[in-house]
Amino acid sequence: MTARSFLRASLFAVAVATAACGGPSDLPPKPLATHFDDMYIAQIPLDQKQQVISTQNAWQLARMENAKAEADLGEAGVQVDIATNEKKAAKLAQDSALSSKKAAEQSADQNRVNDATRALRAAELAVKAAEQRVTYLIAYKAWLGRLVRFSQENMYYREAQYELAKAELAKKNNIAPKGFSFETYPTQEQERAGRVGKAKDKAEALRAKALEARGAWQKLQTEADTATGQKTQFPDPMAAKPVKGTDPAKGAGGFTIGNDSGAGGAPPPVDNPAAGAGAGSGSGSAPQ
């Protein structure tokens, strides 16, 4: 292979890898480029710092939400592994039911044949439900992967709001450190607002797919439970969970699946952590 051919092949491999990750525009967010040093506004009275405090709190909450999203994604991987093993167990039960039916047919005992036929039908439905449950949890995990990206974008967006609030306060008090350019702060905040809005849309699209897979699993699981006459209690990570209180510091809100993001107000009891994305509590525009 010539040097030129090798270079062409290498570039093609990089292009394929980049496309698989969503392309250059889908790269993880980078840290903010512009920060305002707190020391320059330290002497300003607290009653003038309410916006700074509010945006700082929103930023800290976004950081905790990012950590929670990462933890949820890790747990989802465990759930997929467990469901995969349960699917294997269901298939073994189906094989056993099939063997029992063959043995019953050889016995010529029609009562036994009827019982074995019903048992096999129930086992077949259980396998279908188990297979769809794995599909559902894989889709759920994919959604959580996008929620992690959203939480990263939201974290930097909230930080940009915080930096803007400090810059606005400095400008209002005629404070201008060397090299200070106020215009960079609203520009930075708006750029991050656009990124978090796009991340939210992508997360919503995968959430819709996960909910569709969940609905298919619930239908098959109901059929399997009816056939066996027993109600199964498989964990359902996308089931709505009640929100306890309105204080995120005491456990309300956050990225616990089943709750809203909570930043900027009391979270409604929904099953979508990204539902409140961009509900800005700080300065500047919020993503739509």
N, C-alpha and C positions, 0 to 999 in steps of 0.2 A: 504493500500500500504506500503510495506517495505521500509526502507531507501535506500536500493540498487535499488529497482524498481523506486523510486522517482528520484534518481540520474540519472538512465538510461533514464527516460522520459525527464528529464531536459536537458540532453546532446543532446538528439534527437531534442528537440525544438530549441536549440541553433544552431544545425547543419542546420536545415531547414531554420531558419532565416538568417544564414550566406550565404547559397546557394542562397536565394532570392536576396541578396544584391550583388551577384557576387563572393562570396567567399573571403577568407582572402586576396588574392592577389589584390582584388579590393577595399581595404580600402582607405580612403582619405589620401593624402600625409601628412607627418609630417614635422614640421619645420626643417630647416637645423641643423645638429649637430655641425658643425664647422664654426666659423666665425673668420675673421681677423680684429682686432681692428684698426680703421682708424687712431688713434693717432700715430701709429708707422710709418706711411708714410706721416704724415702731413707736414713734412719739405721738402719733395722731390719736386723739381720744377714741375710746371704744365705741362711743355712740355714733361715730362716723364709719365704723368698720362692719356694720351689720351685713352688707353685701359680701364683704370679704369672708366673714365668718360663715355665712350661709353657703357660699360656693365651696369653701374649704371642707365643710361637713359633707356636702354632696360628693366631693372628690374622694374623701375617705370612705364613704359608703360604697362608691363605685369600685374602689380597690377591694373591699371585702366581698362585693358581688363577684368580682373576677375570681377571687380565691374559691368562692363557693361553686362557681361554674366549672372550674377546673376539677374540684372534688366530685361534682355530679357526673362529669364525663368519665372519670375513673371508675365510679360506681357502676355506670352504665355498661362498661366493658365486662365487669363481673356478672352483671345480669344477663348479658348475651351468652357468656360461657355457661351459666347455670341452665338457661333455657335450651341451649344446644344439647347439654347432657340429658335434660328432660325429654327432648325430642328423641334421642337415642333410646331412652327407656321406653317411650311410647311405642317405638317401632319393635322393640323386643317383645312387648306385651301383645302387639299385633301378630307377631310370628307365633307366639304361644297360643293365641286365640285361633289362628288358622290351623295349627296342629290339633287343637282340641276339636275343631269342627270336623276335620278329616277322620279323627278317631270316632267321633259320634256317628258319622255317616257309615262307617264300617260296622258299627254295633247294630244298626237298623232300629235303634230306639229313637222314635220320632220326637219324644219329649226332650231327650238329650240333644237331638239335632236342632230343634227349635231354640233351645237355650244357647247352644254353641253358636248358632247363626246370629242371634241377638248380641252375644258377647263379641263376636267378630265385627259386627257392624259398629258397635260402640268403640271398639279398639281402632277401627279405621277412621272414625270421626275424631278420636283423640289424637291420632297421628296428624291429621289435617290441621287441627287446632294448634298442635305443638309446632308444626312447621310454620304456620302463620304467625305464631307468637314470636318465633325467632326473627321472622321478617319484620315484624313490628318493632322489636327491640333494636334491631340493626338500624332501622329508620329513625328511631328515637335517639340512638347514639349519634347518628349523623347530624340530627338537629342540635344536640348538645354541643357537638363540635363547632357548629356555627354560632351557638350561643356564647361559647368561649371567645370566639373572634369578636362578636358583638360587645361582650363585656370588656375586652381589651380596648376596642375603639371608644366605648363609652367612658372608660377610665381616663383616657387621654383627653376626651372631649370635656369632661368635668374639670380636669386639671387646667385646660385652656381657659375655661370660664373663670376659674380661680385666679389665674395669672392676669386675665383681663380686668377682673374686679380690683386687683391691687394696682394695676396701671391706671385705671380710672380714678381711683382714690388719690394716687400720687399727682395726677394731672389736675384734679380738682383743688389740691392743696399747693399747686405750683412747685411740685418737687420733680426735678429732672436730672437724674444721675447722668454721668458722662456716657455718651453713646445711646441715651434713651430715645427711642422712636416709638411714640404711642401707636402709630398706625399698624405696626407689626402685630399688636395684640388682638385687635378685632379681626384682622385678616387670618391670624392663626386659629382663632376660635371658630370662625366661619368655615374654614377648611376642615376642621375636625368635626364640625356639625354635619357637613356633607358626608364625611366618611361614616359616621355612626348611623346616619340615615340609610345609607346603602347597605351597611351590615345588618341593620334591622330587617330590611326587605328580604335579604337572602335567608335570614333566620326564619322569617315568617313563611317563606316558600317551603323550606324543609319541615317546618312544623306542620304545615298542611298535609304533606306527604306522610308524616308520621301518624297524624290523626286518621288519615284514610286507612293506613295499615292497621291501626288500632281497632277501627270499626270492623274491619274484615275479621280480625282475630276474635273480637267479642262475639260476632255472629256465629263463627265456627265453634267457639268454646261453649256457647249456649246450646248448640245442637249436640255437642259431645256430652255435656252435662245432662241434657234431657235423656239421651240414650242410656247413660249409666245410672240415672236416677240419683246422682250425687252432685252437689254444688262444689266446684273447686274454688280455691282461694288463692289464685296466683297473684303476685304483686302487680299492680298496674301503675307504673310511674307517671303516667300522664293524667291520672284521675285528679280531679280538682280537690284541693286540700283547703280546709278552713283557715282563714287568716286570724291569728290571735292578736288582737290589739292593733295599734297603729304606730308603735314605736319600733323602728328597725333595730335600735340598740338592745331591745328586749326580745328579739326574734321575729318580729313582724316584717313582712316584705322579704327582700333579698332574692337570691336566685334559687331558693328551694323550689323544685318543680311543683307547680300548682299555685304559686303565688306570683304577684307582680313585682317589678323592680323597686317600687316604693319611693324612689328619689323624688322629692318635691311634693309629697302629700301622702295621705293614707291610701294604701294599696287596696284595690278591689279584689274580691275573691275569685280570681280567674286561674286558668291553668297555663298561662303563658308569661314567663318571666320578661319577655321582650315587649310586652304590651305597652308598657309605659316608657319605652325608649325615647330619649330625647325630650322628656318633659322637663325642660330646663328650669332649674331653680336659680340660675345665675344670670350674668349679663349676656347680651348678644342674642342671636337668633337660635331657635331650636329646630332640629331637623324635622321635616314633615314626613 
